[in-house]
Amino acid sequence: METLKRNHESREDMETRPTSLFDPRELRQVLGAFVTGVTVITTLDATGTPHGLTANSFSSVSLDPPLVLWSQSLTAPSHPVFRDTDRFAVNILAEDQVAVSNRFARGHSDKFSDYSILPGLGGVPLLEGCAAWLECRKVASYPGGDHVVFLGQVERIERNARQPLVFGGGRYLVAQPHDGGAGATVSGPNIARLQAVRIATRAMADLSDELDETLGLGVWGSHGPTIVRWEESKRPVSENLRTGLVLPVLSSATGLAFAAWLPSELTAAFIESELATTSVLGPDPELPGKLAHIRATGVVRLVATERFAELYGGAISAVSVPVVGPDGAMVLALTAIGSTDGLDTSDGGRLVTGMRRCADSVSRRLATSG
């Protein structure tokens, strides 16, 4: 009985204690450990004007009937619209739609201007290029503190082959399959490269935050040097940073890194093809010396190159360093790009030093995990 009495008193004490034992910032940091997808919720108001906002509070509820939910702050400018509407659509963003997420996270009234949309059920706008869409009829709403929870019954769905955008820990992430996942059917070399990309992506994101520089991760693909991941600085050299970008071998820092460290039998055909489109007849006599110098210094530097002016809007500078796998062969290129007057390519500068450190760290991790 004494134990029960103590427990009863303990519960009473808990009921009278303040519920806010932590501040909202701490709570956001803890919740940030739960990684989510990113959605844009769209609808129409009574006048037919489209409205939308970025939300990661989306969740599935039931398969039969098909129900989903999302929540919105009571102070959101568009809250009266979503409160009164009968329909909404969940646009699940793809991995290259960070700019779309940022656009709809802002409080501007012109979010839909110059953006391609499709009419959904009831005229609710659907954003093009997403990973998936769910068109819903709102069936209920519930109070949730400083938010309201909207429950919707799904009436139409569509799925794309694109990878979803991911958010966690206060930043955007990329979804990669886990090596130990059940049912994995990819081959050994592809598993190794996926593992390398995943490890390097995390390290590159940290380095980009540390240096505030735009960094790219390159692989040697079937079409040559290919960028599979970008991490933008606060002042990106261009808004035209595309994943899947195939680069030339001889005139990009990423390409020259692969030319220097990959076996020549992998790169020779690409180099010959590029030389055939220039005024150079036959092999470039200066290329072996250039590649030897790159291997000796351990870094590729391009300063004030105009080669990508059409893509980036002007001259850029770039630095690239190799990441090697367990067998000592190059598997990735870590590359930085920036404006010519803003990118420090000096050997002892923070950028080159940080990139060397990052590449070495990833290489060591790959060696121990392989």
C-alpha positions as CSV (number, residue, x, y, z in Angstrom):
1,M,0.0,0.0,0.0
2,E,2.9,2.4,0.8
3,T,4.3,1.8,-2.7
4,L,0.9,2.5,-4.3
5,K,0.6,5.6,-2.2
6,R,4.1,6.8,-3.3
7,N,3.3,6.1,-6.9
8,H,0.0,7.9,-6.6
9,E,1.8,11.0,-5.1
10,S,4.4,10.8,-7.8
11,R,1.7,10.9,-10.5
12,E,0.0,13.9,-8.7
13,D,3.4,15.7,-8.7
14,M,3.8,15.0,-12.4
15,E,0.4,16.4,-13.1
16,T,1.2,19.7,-11.3
17,R,4.7,20.1,-12.9
18,P,5.0,22.4,-15.8
19,T,4.7,20.5,-19.1
20,S,7.3,22.7,-20.9
21,L,10.5,21.3,-19.5
22,F,12.3,22.2,-22.7
23,D,12.2,25.1,-25.1
24,P,10.7,24.8,-28.6
25,R,14.2,25.0,-30.2
26,E,15.3,21.9,-28.2
27,L,12.1,20.1,-29.3
28,R,12.7,20.9,-33.0
29,Q,16.3,19.6,-32.7
30,V,15.0,16.3,-31.2
31,L,12.2,16.0,-33.8
32,G,14.9,16.7,-36.5
33,A,16.3,13.2,-35.8
34,F,13.2,11.8,-37.4
35,V,13.9,12.0,-41.2
36,T,10.9,12.7,-43.4
37,G,10.0,13.3,-47.0
38,V,9.1,16.8,-48.2
39,T,5.7,17.7,-49.6
40,V,3.9,20.7,-51.0
41,I,0.2,20.8,-50.0
42,T,-1.9,22.6,-52.7
43,T,-5.6,23.7,-52.9
44,L,-7.9,26.3,-54.4
45,D,-9.8,29.0,-52.5
46,A,-13.4,30.0,-53.2
47,T,-12.3,32.4,-56.0
48,G,-10.3,29.7,-57.8
49,T,-6.9,31.1,-56.7
50,P,-4.3,28.4,-56.0
51,H,-2.5,28.2,-52.7
52,G,0.3,26.0,-51.5
53,L,2.8,25.5,-48.7
54,T,5.7,23.2,-47.9
55,A,5.1,20.6,-45.2
56,N,6.9,17.6,-43.8
57,S,4.1,16.9,-41.3
58,F,2.5,14.5,-43.7
59,S,1.7,10.9,-42.7
60,S,-0.3,8.0,-43.8
61,V,-3.1,6.9,-41.5
62,S,-5.1,4.0,-43.0
63,L,-5.2,1.8,-46.1
64,D,-8.9,0.9,-45.9
65,P,-10.2,3.5,-46.3
66,P,-7.2,5.3,-47.7
67,L,-6.5,8.2,-45.3
68,V,-3.6,10.6,-44.8
69,L,-3.0,13.6,-42.6
70,W,-0.9,16.7,-42.4
71,S,-0.8,19.6,-40.0
72,Q,-0.7,23.4,-40.4
73,S,0.1,26.2,-38.0
74,L,-2.9,28.3,-37.0
75,T,-0.9,31.4,-37.8
76,A,0.0,30.4,-41.3
77,P,-1.3,33.0,-43.8
78,S,-3.1,30.3,-45.9
79,H,-4.7,28.6,-42.9
80,P,-8.1,30.2,-43.5
81,V,-8.0,28.8,-47.0
82,F,-7.1,25.2,-46.0
83,R,-9.6,25.4,-43.1
84,D,-12.5,26.2,-45.5
85,T,-11.5,24.1,-48.5
86,D,-13.0,20.7,-49.2
87,R,-10.0,19.3,-51.2
88,F,-6.2,19.3,-51.1
89,A,-3.4,17.6,-52.9
90,V,-0.2,16.2,-51.5
91,N,2.7,16.7,-53.9
92,I,5.7,14.5,-52.7
93,L,8.8,16.3,-53.9
94,A,11.6,14.7,-55.9
95,E,15.3,14.9,-54.9
96,D,16.0,17.7,-57.3
97,Q,13.2,19.9,-56.1
98,V,14.9,21.7,-53.3
99,A,14.2,25.0,-55.0
100,V,10.5,24.1,-55.2
101,S,10.4,23.3,-51.4
102,N,12.1,26.7,-50.7
103,R,9.7,28.5,-52.9
104,F,6.6,27.2,-51.2
105,A,8.1,27.6,-47.8
106,R,8.1,31.3,-48.2
107,G,5.2,33.6,-47.6
108,H,5.0,35.1,-51.1
109,S,1.8,35.4,-52.9
110,D,3.3,34.5,-56.3
111,K,4.4,31.0,-55.5
112,F,2.8,29.6,-58.6
113,S,4.1,32.2,-61.1
114,D,6.2,30.7,-63.9
115,Y,5.7,27.2,-62.5
116,S,4.2,24.4,-64.6
117,I,1.1,22.8,-62.9
118,L,-1.5,20.3,-63.9
119,P,-5.2,20.5,-62.9
120,G,-6.2,17.8,-60.5
121,L,-9.6,16.7,-59.1
122,G,-11.7,19.7,-58.4
123,G,-9.1,21.9,-60.2
124,V,-6.6,21.6,-57.3
125,P,-3.1,22.3,-58.8
126,L,-0.6,19.5,-59.1
127,L,3.1,20.4,-59.3
128,E,5.0,18.9,-62.2
129,G,8.2,16.9,-61.7
130,C,7.2,15.4,-58.3
131,A,8.0,11.9,-57.1
132,A,4.3,11.2,-56.3
133,W,0.9,12.8,-55.9
134,L,-2.1,12.1,-53.7
135,E,-5.4,13.9,-54.4
136,C,-7.6,14.1,-51.3
137,R,-11.0,15.1,-50.1
138,K,-10.9,16.6,-46.6
139,V,-13.0,14.6,-44.2
140,A,-12.1,16.0,-40.8
141,S,-9.9,18.5,-38.9
142,Y,-8.7,18.3,-35.3
143,P,-7.1,20.8,-33.0
144,G,-3.5,20.1,-32.2
145,G,-2.1,22.9,-29.9
146,D,-0.8,25.7,-32.1
147,H,-1.6,23.6,-35.2
148,V,-4.6,22.0,-36.8
149,V,-4.5,18.4,-38.2
150,F,-6.3,17.8,-41.5
151,L,-7.5,14.3,-42.4
152,G,-8.0,13.5,-46.0
153,Q,-9.4,10.5,-47.9
154,V,-7.3,9.7,-50.9
155,E,-9.2,9.6,-54.2
156,R,-6.5,9.4,-56.8
157,I,-2.8,8.7,-56.7
158,E,0.2,8.6,-59.1
159,R,3.8,7.6,-58.6
160,N,6.9,8.6,-60.6
161,A,10.2,6.8,-60.9
162,R,12.0,9.7,-59.3
163,Q,13.7,9.5,-56.0
164,P,12.1,11.6,-53.2
165,L,13.5,14.6,-51.5
166,V,14.4,14.0,-47.8
167,F,14.7,16.3,-44.8
168,G,16.2,15.7,-41.4
169,G,18.4,17.5,-38.9
170,G,17.5,20.9,-40.3
171,R,18.7,20.2,-43.9
172,Y,17.9,18.5,-47.1
173,L,19.2,15.0,-47.6
174,V,19.4,12.4,-50.3
175,A,17.8,8.9,-50.0
176,Q,20.2,6.0,-50.7
177,P,19.4,2.3,-50.3
178,H,20.9,0.6,-47.3
179,D,23.6,-2.0,-48.1
180,G,22.1,-4.5,-45.7
181,G,18.5,-4.0,-46.7
182,A,16.5,-7.1,-47.3
183,G,15.9,-8.0,-50.9
184,A,18.9,-6.0,-52.2
185,T,19.6,-7.3,-55.7
186,V,22.3,-4.9,-57.0
187,S,25.6,-6.3,-57.9
188,G,28.8,-6.1,-55.8
189,P,30.5,-3.2,-57.7
190,N,27.2,-1.2,-57.6
191,I,26.8,-1.8,-53.9
192,A,30.3,-0.6,-53.3
193,R,29.7,2.6,-55.3
194,L,26.4,3.2,-53.6
195,Q,28.1,2.9,-50.2
196,A,30.9,5.3,-51.4
197,V,28.3,7.8,-52.5
198,R,26.3,7.6,-49.3
199,I,29.4,8.0,-47.1
200,A,30.8,10.8,-49.2
201,T,27.5,12.7,-49.4
202,R,27.3,13.0,-45.7
203,A,30.9,14.2,-45.4
204,M,30.5,16.6,-48.3
205,A,27.4,18.2,-46.7
206,D,29.4,18.8,-43.5
207,L,32.3,20.3,-45.5
208,S,30.0,22.5,-47.5
209,D,28.5,23.9,-44.3
210,E,31.9,24.4,-42.8
211,L,33.4,26.3,-45.8
212,D,30.2,27.7,-47.3
213,E,31.3,26.5,-50.7
214,T,29.4,24.8,-53.5
215,L,30.6,21.1,-53.7
216,G,29.8,18.4,-56.2
217,L,30.2,14.6,-56.0
218,G,31.2,13.0,-59.3
219,V,31.3,9.3,-60.4
220,W,32.6,7.7,-63.6
221,G,29.4,6.7,-65.4
222,S,28.6,5.1,-68.7
223,H,28.8,8.5,-70.4
224,G,31.9,9.7,-68.5
225,P,32.2,12.1,-65.5
226,T,28.8,12.5,-64.0
227,I,27.7,14.7,-61.0
228,V,25.4,12.7,-58.7
229,R,25.1,15.2,-55.9
230,W,25.4,18.9,-55.2
231,E,25.7,20.8,-51.9
232,E,25.1,24.5,-52.5
233,S,26.7,27.3,-50.6
234,K,24.7,30.4,-49.4
235,R,25.9,32.1,-52.6
236,P,25.8,29.3,-55.3
237,V,27.6,30.1,-58.5
238,S,24.4,29.3,-60.4
239,E,20.8,28.1,-59.9
240,N,21.5,25.7,-62.7
241,L,23.2,22.9,-60.7
242,R,21.7,19.7,-62.0
243,T,22.3,16.2,-60.8
244,G,23.1,13.8,-63.6
245,L,25.2,16.5,-65.3
246,V,27.7,14.8,-67.6
247,L,31.0,16.7,-67.8
248,P,33.8,16.7,-70.4
249,V,36.9,14.9,-69.4
250,L,39.6,17.3,-70.6
251,S,38.0,20.7,-69.7
252,S,36.4,20.1,-66.3
253,A,38.1,19.6,-62.9
254,T,36.0,16.5,-62.3
255,G,36.9,15.0,-65.7
256,L,40.6,15.7,-65.3
257,A,40.6,14.1,-61.9
258,F,39.2,10.9,-63.4
259,A,41.6,11.1,-66.4
260,A,44.5,11.4,-64.0
261,W,43.7,8.6,-61.6
262,L,41.5,6.1,-63.5
263,P,43.2,3.4,-65.7
264,S,43.7,4.8,-69.2
265,E,41.6,2.0,-70.7
266,L,38.5,3.4,-69.1
267,T,39.1,7.0,-70.2
268,A,40.9,6.7,-73.5
269,A,37.8,6.5,-75.8
270,F,36.3,9.5,-74.1
271,I,39.5,11.5,-74.5
272,E,39.9,10.6,-78.1
273,S,36.3,11.5,-78.8
274,E,36.8,15.0,-77.2
275,L,40.0,15.6,-79.1
276,A,38.3,14.7,-82.3
277,T,35.9,17.6,-81.9
278,T,38.7,20.1,-81.3
279,S,41.4,21.5,-83.6
280,V,43.9,19.1,-82.0
281,L,44.9,16.3,-84.5
282,G,45.9,13.1,-82.8
283,P,47.0,12.8,-79.2
284,D,47.6,16.0,-77.2
285,P,51.3,16.0,-76.5
286,E,50.8,18.1,-73.4
287,L,48.2,15.9,-71.8
288,P,50.5,13.2,-70.2
289,G,52.5,15.9,-68.5
290,K,49.4,17.7,-67.3
291,L,48.0,14.5,-65.8
292,A,51.3,13.6,-64.2
293,H,51.4,17.0,-62.5
294,I,47.9,16.5,-61.2
295,R,48.8,13.1,-59.7
296,A,51.9,14.6,-58.2
297,T,50.1,17.5,-56.5
298,G,47.0,15.4,-55.7
299,V,44.6,18.1,-56.8
300,V,43.1,19.5,-60.0
301,R,42.8,23.3,-60.3
302,L,41.0,25.2,-63.0
303,V,41.1,29.0,-62.7
304,A,38.8,31.4,-64.6
305,T,37.6,28.8,-67.1
306,E,35.0,30.1,-69.7
307,R,34.2,26.5,-70.7
308,F,30.9,26.5,-68.7
309,A,29.9,30.2,-69.2
310,E,26.7,29.2,-70.9
311,L,25.8,26.9,-68.0
312,Y,26.9,29.0,-65.1
313,G,26.6,32.5,-66.6
314,G,30.3,33.4,-66.6
315,A,33.8,32.3,-65.8
316,I,34.3,29.9,-62.9
317,S,37.1,28.3,-61.0
318,A,37.1,24.7,-59.8
319,V,39.1,22.3,-57.6
320,S,38.8,18.5,-57.6
321,V,40.4,15.8,-55.4
322,P,40.0,12.0,-55.7
323,V,38.3,9.6,-53.3
324,V,39.7,6.1,-53.5
325,G,38.1,2.8,-52.6
326,P,39.4,-0.2,-50.6
327,D,41.5,-1.4,-53.5
328,G,43.2,2.0,-53.9
329,A,41.4,2.8,-57.2
330,M,39.6,6.1,-57.6
331,V,35.8,5.8,-57.1
332,L,34.6,9.4,-56.7
333,A,35.7,13.0,-57.4
334,L,35.0,15.7,-54.8
335,T,34.8,19.0,-56.7
336,A,34.3,22.6,-55.6
337,I,33.1,25.3,-58.0
338,G,32.7,29.0,-57.5
339,S,33.1,32.5,-59.0
340,T,36.7,33.2,-60.1
341,D,37.1,36.1,-57.6
342,G,35.5,34.1,-54.8
343,L,37.1,30.7,-54.9
344,D,40.5,30.3,-53.2
345,T,42.3,27.5,-55.1
346,S,45.6,28.0,-53.3
347,D,47.3,24.9,-52.0
348,G,47.3,26.0,-48.3
349,G,43.9,27.7,-48.4
350,R,40.9,26.5,-46.3
351,L,39.2,25.0,-49.4
352,V,41.9,22.8,-50.7
353,T,43.0,21.8,-47.2
354,G,39.4,20.9,-46.3
355,M,38.8,19.0,-49.5
356,R,41.9,16.9,-49.0
357,R,41.0,16.2,-45.4
358,C,37.4,15.2,-46.4
359,A,38.5,13.0,-49.3
360,D,41.1,11.3,-47.1
361,S,38.6,10.7,-44.4
362,V,36.0,9.2,-46.8
363,S,38.8,7.0,-48.4
364,R,39.8,5.7,-44.9
365,R,36.1,4.9,-44.1
366,L,35.8,3.0,-47.4
367,A,38.9,1.1,-46.7
368,T,37.7,-0.1,-43.3
369,S,34.2,-0.9,-44.6
370,G,35.3,-2.8,-47.7
